[in-house]
């Protein structure tokens, strides 16, 4: 019973968040459109700065030379490290001791 109550609460909380965020976005869009409409069509046309034209008296582009990064140092290995000894893993499985006795007593049966 507790799990269904928690699931129901989670669903209600998720729906409330979606409704709140959606309502905020809708209100923001509505108010933004209202402000733009009340300003009038004259403000809709925005004039930008004039496009630059190529003039004969303009300076040529400046050339910048960048010094390349130094190459990384090379390390030569003259004596390799000795190989690591092999790892030996011993596994001990405890038994009951009755496994061999049942084979000798059982026979065919």
Long-range contacts (C-beta under 8 A, 24 or more apart in sequence): none
